[in-house]
Amino acid sequence: MLEKRYLISASGNAQPPPISALMQAANLFGCKIYIAAGSSYFDVKNYDELQRGLQPVRRFLVLCFDGADEEAAELRFQNLFGGFLKTA
């Protein structure tokens, strides 16, 4: 499993991608993609779980990728978030 911790920092008036964009990106890959929040994991491919998983996020986002194409998925999410994610 590939686990990446990111610092969320928005500059200017930029908006983070909507939940639908996160789900669409996640569904391009066969690997499991989760947001880790404390001891809980939220499936990025599931709308309700994704919405609950993003609620506790303040400055740090922990994304977990588990599967054969996890590195490609992680790169896609870096590109999707653009200037919002910085490796913490």
ChimeraX attribute file (.defattr): number of C-alpha atoms within 10 A of each C-alpha:
attribute: neighborCount
match mode: 1-to-1
recipient: residues
	/A:1	13
	/A:2	12
	/A:3	16
	/A:4	15
	/A:5	16
	/A:6	17
	/A:7	15
	/A:8	19
	/A:9	14
	/A:10	14
	/A:11	9
	/A:12	6
	/A:13	6
	/A:14	10
	/A:15	11
	/A:16	17
	/A:17	12
	/A:18	8
	/A:19	15
	/A:20	13
	/A:21	12
	/A:22	19
	/A:23	17
	/A:24	12
	/A:25	16
	/A:26	23
	/A:27	16
	/A:28	11
	/A:29	18
	/A:30	13
	/A:31	19
	/A:32	19
	/A:33	27
	/A:34	23
	/A:35	24
	/A:36	20
	/A:37	18
	/A:38	8
	/A:39	5
	/A:40	9
	/A:41	18
	/A:42	21
	/A:43	20
	/A:44	26
	/A:45	21
	/A:46	14
	/A:47	15
	/A:48	11
	/A:49	15
	/A:50	20
	/A:51	14
	/A:52	15
	/A:53	20
	/A:54	16
	/A:55	9
	/A:56	12
	/A:57	14
	/A:58	10
	/A:59	10
	/A:60	17
	/A:61	22
	/A:62	17
	/A:63	20
	/A:64	23
	/A:65	22
	/A:66	16
	/A:67	14
	/A:68	13
	/A:69	13
	/A:70	20
	/A:71	14
	/A:72	13
	/A:73	24
	/A:74	19
	/A:75	10
	/A:76	17
	/A:77	15
	/A:78	16
	/A:79	12
	/A:80	16
	/A:81	16
	/A:82	14
	/A:83	15
	/A:84	18
	/A:85	21
	/A:86	15
	/A:87	11
	/A:88	11
